[in-house]
C-alpha cells in the first residue's frame, strides 16, 4: 500500500514548487514535508522530486501524483457518506485540466464559471497547443483536456465540441503598406506575420488555402492570445485570430479581414479520463454548454 500522507506531500511540493509553500498548503512544517518525501523515496528506492527552483517531479513522481489525483477524485464523491472519516488533510480537491490558449481567451471561461457555481472544486489549468494537450492526458498530468485530436486517448472518452473559427487579420495601415496592390502570394512573402509559437502553423495553413502557397514573410513570435491581438492592432504583423475575439474590431474598421471567404476552422474535442466522478461530469456539462454557445459546427 502506498503511504498517502507522504504521497500528498510529494504532490504538494510538485504543485507548489517549493517545500516551504507545500508546507503552508498542508499546514505542517517544511521539515515534516521533507521527512515525508524523503521517507517515501527511501521506501520506494527511487527519487520522486528533483530539488530545485522550482522542484520538479521525476517520471515516477509524476506517475504517482497522477494516481493521487484519481484517488482524490473518487474519494471526493464518497466524502458525504463517510463524514469525518473522509476529512483527511482537509485539502480542497483540485482538478487538473489542459486547455489551449485561444479557448481560454474565448469560450472556456464561461465553462469554468458555470462549473464553479455547482462544484466545490478548484481547477488547475495547464496551457498548451490544442494539438498537444492530449499528451498531457497520456502522461497523467491532467484528467481532462480541450484537444484538437479526434482519436480517443487510451482510458479516456472523447466528445466533439465544435470548431473555433479563425480569420486572417491586419490593421488598415498594415494592409495599405503591404497589400496596397492586392492580396497575392508574392506580397504575403514580404509582409511580417505573427505566430504564437513554433508549433503554430495556422498562418501557413491559411496561406495555402487562400493563396495556394505556404510561404509567409518574416515572423514575430507572440506567445499570448491577447498580446497577439494587440500586436495586430498596432500593425506589427498580420495573424490568425478567433473570429469571436475580433468581430468588434472588424465591425469598427480597426482590423481588416484579409480574405473573408477563407476562414479556417479548428475542430476541438473534450477528452476526459474514464472515471465515474461527479466533478468530471459537472465540468463536462459546463464545457459542452459553453462550447455550444460559441463554437461552430465542425462537420
C-alpha positions in Angstrom: 0.0 0.0 0.0 1.2 3.5 -0.7 1.7 5.9 2.1 -0.9 8.6 1.0 0.0 11.3 3.5 3.6 11.1 2.2 2.4 11.0 -1.4 0.3 14.1 -0.6 3.5 15.8 0.5 5.2 14.9 -2.8 2.2 16.2 -4.8 2.1 19.4 -2.8 5.8 20.0 -3.5 5.3 19.4 -7.2 2.2 21.6 -7.3 3.6 24.5 -5.2 7.2 24.3 -6.4 9.0 24.5 -3.1 8.9 22.6 0.2 8.1 25.8 2.1 5.0 26.6 0.1 4.0 22.9 0.2 4.2 23.1 4.0 2.0 26.2 4.1 -0.6 24.4 1.8 -0.6 21.3 4.1 -0.5 23.3 7.3 2.6 21.4 8.5 6.3 22.4 8.9 8.8 22.3 6.0 10.7 19.7 8.0 7.7 17.5 8.1 7.2 17.8 4.4 10.9 16.9 3.8 10.7 13.9 6.1 7.6 12.6 4.3 9.1 13.0 0.9 12.4 11.5 1.8 10.7 8.6 3.7 8.6 7.7 0.7 11.6 7.9 -1.6 13.6 5.6 0.7 10.7 3.1 0.9 10.3 3.0 -2.9 14.0 3.1 -3.5 13.7 5.9 -6.1 13.8 9.7 -6.3 10.4 11.3 -6.7 11.2 15.0 -6.6 14.1 16.8 -8.2 15.1 19.6 -5.8 15.4 23.0 -7.5 13.7 26.3 -8.1 11.0 25.1 -8.7 11.1 21.5 -7.7 10.1 19.1 -10.5 8.8 15.5 -10.4 10.7 12.6 -11.8 8.8 10.3 -14.2 7.8 8.1 -11.2 6.9 11.1 -9.1 4.7 12.4 -11.9 3.0 9.0 -12.3 2.3 8.8 -8.5 1.0 12.3 -8.4 -1.4 11.4 -11.3 -2.5 8.3 -9.3 -3.2 10.5 -6.3 -5.3 12.9 -8.4 -7.5 9.9 -9.4 -7.8 8.6 -5.9 -8.8 12.0 -4.6 -11.3 12.5 -7.3 -13.0 9.2 -6.4 -12.8 9.9 -2.7 -14.5 13.2 -3.2 -17.8 11.5 -4.1 -17.5 9.3 -1.1 -16.9 12.1 1.4 -20.6 13.0 2.1 -21.3 9.3 3.1 -18.1 8.9 5.2 -18.4 12.2 7.1 -15.5 13.0 9.4 -13.7 9.8 8.4 -13.0 11.3 4.9 -11.7 14.6 6.3 -8.1 13.6 5.7 -5.8 16.5 5.3 -8.7 18.9 4.6 -7.2 19.8 1.2 -9.6 21.1 -1.4 -10.0 18.9 -4.4 -8.2 20.2 -7.4 -9.0 19.1 -11.0 -6.0 19.4 -13.4 -7.2 20.3 -16.9 -5.2 21.1 -20.1 -6.7 23.8 -22.4 -5.4 25.7 -25.4 -4.7 29.5 -25.1 -7.4 30.6 -27.6 -10.1 28.6 -25.9 -9.1 30.1 -22.6 -9.3 33.5 -24.1 -12.8 33.0 -25.7 -15.3 30.3 -24.6 -13.7 28.3 -21.8 -14.0 31.0 -19.0 -17.8 30.6 -19.3 -17.4 26.9 -18.7 -15.1 27.4 -15.7 -17.5 29.9 -14.2 -20.5 27.6 -14.6 -18.5 24.7 -13.1 -17.5 26.9 -10.1 -21.2 27.6 -9.4 -22.1 24.0 -8.9 -18.9 22.3 -7.7 -16.7 22.9 -4.6 -13.6 22.0 -6.7 -10.6 24.0 -7.8 -9.4 24.0 -11.4 -5.6 23.7 -12.2 -5.4 24.8 -15.8 -2.3 23.9 -17.9 -1.9 25.9 -21.2 -0.7 24.0 -24.3 -1.4 24.0 -28.0 -4.6 22.1 -28.9 -2.5 19.6 -30.9 -0.5 18.7 -27.8 -2.9 18.8 -24.9 -3.8 15.1 -25.3 -0.1 14.4 -24.5 -0.8 15.8 -21.0 -3.6 13.2 -20.6 -1.4 10.4 -21.8 1.3 11.4 -19.3 -1.3 11.5 -16.5 -0.5 15.2 -15.8 -4.2 16.1 -16.3 -7.5 14.4 -16.0 -9.3 16.3 -18.8 -8.3 18.4 -21.8 -9.5 20.5 -24.7 -7.7 19.0 -27.6 -7.5 19.0 -31.4 -7.2 15.2 -31.5 -10.3 13.3 -32.8 -8.8 9.9 -31.8 -9.5 9.0 -28.2 -6.7 8.6 -25.7 -6.4 5.2 -24.1 -8.5 5.1 -21.0 -10.4 8.3 -21.9 -13.6 9.4 -23.5 -13.7 12.0 -26.3 -16.6 14.3 -27.2 -16.7 16.7 -30.2 -17.2 20.3 -29.1 -17.3 22.1 -32.5 -14.7 24.3 -34.2 -13.1 27.6 -33.3 -13.2 29.8 -36.5 -10.3 32.0 -37.4 -9.9 35.0 -39.7 -6.6 36.4 -41.1 -6.5 40.0 -39.9 -4.3 43.0 -40.1 -4.6 46.7 -39.3 -5.8 49.1 -42.1 -2.3 50.8 -42.1 -0.6 47.4 -42.4 -2.9 46.5 -45.3 -2.1 49.8 -47.0 1.7 49.2 -46.5 2.0 45.6 -47.7 -1.2 44.8 -49.7 -1.9 48.1 -51.5 -1.9 46.2 -54.8 -3.9 43.3 -53.6 -3.5 40.1 -51.5 -1.1 38.0 -53.5 1.3 35.2 -52.6 4.3 37.5 -53.5 3.0 40.3 -51.3 2.5 37.8 -48.4 6.1 36.7 -48.6 7.2 40.2 -47.7 4.6 41.0 -45.1 5.6 40.3 -41.5 3.3 37.8 -39.7 2.7 36.8 -36.1 3.0 33.3 -34.7 2.1 32.2 -31.2 5.0 29.7 -31.0 7.0 27.2 -33.1 4.0 24.8 -33.2 1.6 27.4 -34.6 1.1 26.6 -38.2 -2.2 28.3 -38.7 -0.8 31.2 -40.7 0.8 28.9 -43.2 -2.4 26.8 -43.4 -4.4 29.9 -44.2 -1.9 31.0 -46.9 -2.1 27.6 -48.6 -5.9 27.7 -48.6 -6.3 31.4 -49.6 -3.3 31.7 -52.0 -2.0 28.3 -52.8 1.3 28.8 -51.1 2.6 28.2 -47.5 5.4 30.7 -47.9 4.9 33.6 -45.4 7.1 36.6 -44.6 9.2 37.5 -41.5 7.8 36.2 -38.3 7.3 37.9 -34.9 6.7 35.4 -32.1 3.9 36.5 -29.7 3.0 33.7 -27.1 -0.1 35.4 -25.8 -3.6 35.4 -27.3 -4.4 38.9 -26.1 -0.9 40.2 -26.9 -1.3 38.6 -30.4 -4.4 40.8 -30.9 -2.7 43.9 -29.5 0.3 43.5 -31.8 -2.0 43.1 -34.8 -4.0 46.2 -33.9 -0.8 48.3 -33.8 0.4 47.0 -37.1 3.3 44.8 -36.2 2.1 42.0 -38.5 -0.9 40.0 -39.7 -2.1 36.9 -38.0 -4.9 34.4 -37.4 -7.5 35.4 -34.8 -10.6 33.7 -33.3 -13.5 35.4 -35.0 -15.3 35.9 -31.7 -12.4 37.9 -30.5 -12.1 40.3 -33.4 -15.7 40.7 -34.6 -16.0 44.2 -32.9 -12.6 45.3 -34.3 -13.7 44.2 -37.8 -17.0 45.9 -37.5 -15.4 49.2 -36.4 -12.6 49.1 -39.0 -9.8 48.7 -36.6 -8.9 45.4 -38.3 -9.3 44.2 -41.8 -10.2 40.6 -42.8 -7.6 39.8 -45.4 -9.8 37.3 -47.2 -13.3 36.9 -45.8 -14.1 33.8 -47.9 -11.1 32.0 -46.5 -11.7 31.5 -42.8 -10.1 28.5 -41.0 -12.0 26.2 -38.6 -10.0 24.4 -35.9 -12.0 21.4 -34.6 -11.9 20.9 -30.8 -12.7 17.9 -28.6 -13.2 17.3 -24.9 -11.3 14.3 -23.6 -11.6 13.1 -20.0 -10.3 10.1 -18.1 -12.8 7.3 -17.7 -13.6 7.8 -14.0 -17.1 7.8 -12.6 -16.8 11.2 -10.9 -19.4 13.8 -10.2 -16.8 16.6 -10.6 -15.8 15.4 -14.1 -19.4 15.0 -15.1 -20.2 18.6 -13.9 -17.2 20.0 -15.7 -18.1 18.1 -18.9 -21.7 19.5 -18.8 -20.3 23.1 -18.3 -17.7 22.7 -21.1 -20.2 21.3 -23.6 -22.7 24.1 -22.9 -20.1 26.9 -23.2 -18.7 25.4 -26.4 -22.1 25.1 -28.0 -22.7 28.8 -27.4 -19.5 29.9 -29.2 -18.0 27.2 -31.4 -19.3 26.5 -34.9 -20.4 23.1 -36.3 -17.2 21.3 -37.4 -19.0 18.8 -39.6 
